[in-house]
Amino acid sequence: MHRILAVHLPTFAVDRVRQSAGGRAAPILLVEETRGTQRIGACCERARAAGARSAMTVAHARALLVECEPVIEPFDPEGDALALAALVPWASRFSPTIAVEGPGGLLFDVTGTRRLFGEEARLAREVAHAFEGRGFGVRVAVAGTIGCAWALARHGPPGVPCVPTGDERRALGPLPVVALRIEAETAAGLGELEIETIQEVLDLPRSGLPARFRGELLERLDQALGRAFEPVLVERVLPPLRASHAFEAPVGLEVVQHTVESLLRTLTKDLDARRLGARRLELELTCAEAEDARASILLSRPSPSYAHLLSLLAPRLERIQLGFGAERVSLAVPDAGPADQQQVSAWGTDQRPSNPRRREGFDAELGRLVDNLVLRLGRQKVLAMECIDTHAPESAHRATPILDAKRRAEGESVPLPPLRPTRLFDTPPRVRVETADGAPARIAWRGGLRDVRAYFGPERVRPPWWKKGKHEARDYYRVLDGDGRWLWLLLTADGRWFAHGEWT
């Protein structure tokens, strides 16, 4: 007999923004853009009391909130889902079996937890108080099925309802049909028949439901009543990647070095078991009669290699001042990512390629080179070129610290610009162009007059709308001259020609 505890955080998105805003009491509006218009995706109770509603325009909501300037933040459902999943390790104190269910919902399998927490009602109150203590509005319900607990947490009466197993039909009866987790189309079809509650659905002949509402309605109904099995899709909670050791008395640098090596072996084994690599490594030393020492190492790519991580840690460790000695050593991997996996044998033998470049790949060696350069030269001295999403060709690239560039490249996709020259001139030189029917025909440049054998264009590049008046639109031509050189010619609005780049 399973028992499910459902937690619903109806204002999770707003509460999360309020926490990041320092708990300010100003009204909060979460905004999303729909067809070029900013509309409210969610809002706090204070804004709702003033008349603000979801899908209302921001301008309309501002007009209602005249007494206080609201806090306006983007509505970020994906970020909310990640933040909710991040609560799972903290919430695992109540049950090891937890699942994220829809927006703002968590499911706990509390079967067999009576010995630890006592009665279910007491456990439900403790869960509610724990979430409220973190600043979240919460509703909690306990039932024998996922469907029933979910429905009561979202649409049930106030308080903390605890429904005994087998009593789901009575508890679900008064609730609206949307509490069955059915699609909007199915709920609308029931509304056309003036069926508003689950009890009215139960009163209908069961044989006629599949033909009118497909199989979804019966499936959800059977799951809520316990007639059909529904598993809890568990969010696996892994222990943090951390290892530490406390000494009985302060020790010197040599002992600390050996201890760090041992802790690092433990961490790399954990990383390998999870198929992960370290993106960031943090070392913390508790020193006797001296300030605690810390060192943080960023990596250009996830690395599970013990030798590579130790080579980055060792120089930092040698520069740490231990005072009268270290009392505790802690090593952690707060940021990890998927590590590259290579097949070393096709038939399960222990034979491995002798060439390390083939075994681990050129990218792994390049990542180690970058990490060592950053360690020796500094983070701001090792740069990489990255693309910028802009139409202005002279601003389409910039040099940035390579570690920051790699992390941005993993998190977002910058569209590739149109065909651009391999070389852009810092100061485009003026050229004289003879035209025929508005197109370039001859070019006078670098002491010679050359015929145009072929051209493509024009490609019009306009400035951003907020810079209009400062920069005019430009027309670009790809031109092949008589010497076989491809040039990128720029025609300004006032009729002047420049050579902005060339293909070499």
Steps between C-alpha positions, in 0.01 A plus 500: 500500500666818379455843653573813300559850637451776239646848541371787287687832492245724323713816523841337455609725211402817687652380829827424325516853358409649839790316662744624238364855546588492868147434622367841395126546551445676166256333258666248269412455133654221295486598136510302175491635146211382282485617139713801576294601804617463860239316704490370856587133537461497880459755779499515879194520727545872554490562126196274464322690777553819297341337194802364309441168328689256280503592128438867585734748332774654713374849425154410630646345816720807563193719476335295776809503725525876540583495872829313465743430216489125429799270467497378138696187411483262201276197536741205477320160516818310412693674776215429743510131409876485562462685831225259606717200414782656703274476810486121473826428692385728784151345505637143506506526881131409491520213250768349276244462219413839349371600157446840338142510374405781266554869572541565869438145619690229690388146583635307800454127546454492880418131524658362817607835648265480799780371728705814428236773492197355672154562359466616138330821604801589713739426214289711261511794744878467537542503121277807470689684776835413341401649164339803663822552696684534169254767386269293279122491506397135518204260497542139612279191472544127572315215325545145379543597134699761311191629323301552819785668692578724201135603463452582869823701521385723214121501520415358842365674811724716723720331755693175462262230375607140568281250314505135617573241232174389338323829575624677184156499330339702779790749518513557124125536441456873575815607313490655149571276202836671431622338825521173305807633308316478169577707190327833448314360198350219708402742778335728242306203361369417847408866548287491185300223669476716817707248694703695753597262782669161516191352666297590191758318288472194726122504458530469119478155336859378484450319168427826316799703620774361268299573185441863598826586684750239376680291761665785691203579724455139615874455551529807722186404687627147568840631609342743746272228643779244528364267231807551278863504609696825467867507602681787670770608254776550752744789487824326588686688774874442483730588788709813441841462343698586811770334707664622820737390776555639850836462676544431871764776517623771260713357220747646252495543125638154416222320686243734345630420151470123558149548642391711202627230264298236688183715502543575131522127419170451683334783309624385159365151571160653580518712184584196289212301653258780405656549153578860596798731489591792726434851368599666825711371787505663844755441776446623856748474788414571863821632655610525863526861621478633144232589248346212308659454158300444183583433137258471208592362158288541185546260211439561132320166459374227737796285607491176702880457478676467834839594352363813331309623805801438726728692264266801541466464877867450586626853412211661689564282803868593515414871525258462793618625841406244766619694804551246782349223288173378352228337710260400221509455121192510280484443124180549298373501142208750506468504122526189282403408146479194274844357427591367158476123481716304256468136405841345560421151379247361257490147644535550875872430526746700708699620201527878485634726228862589566460852367351720778380751241281233347383375837389826655462719193661817387234713674601360838866591444403846377289550813797409720721742312245780550468422873877507548532830311224656712670374816835653406399817315173591667136477398493839325809425285376192312237620255276353232292655225125457530212594271263782590142501374512831312467617142794742523798302360761696697322402824421138416798362692677582822790367705391365838662278768491149359340349811206745477468447125476121540232526766292737290538271200363208706202700623380679187509485125613807304376492138774492242534828310467515120805440284774733623859567385789316660662839563329823609691829474519696826461825304324433168691688225312721257479361141371641173240283330357548153147364476280373220126491564572560870732199533884512537678465163858624561703557819786747548694384802863460608638675196312309232172491312340154493196368322228326699463144373212402729311638798230403748278746679404735626457374859345776706617529861291727717596633844298396809182702535626671815799641306307647210612852422862424595574241234352458156415179320784349292504293182768232463619330178717191459715585200749292296755728333719436195789365714280227649465673837165496682431833671223611730391848389290736706272765351381762747177693479681808367652307207853439633674164443734324743678165507398341831671162456633232272506122468857368520 
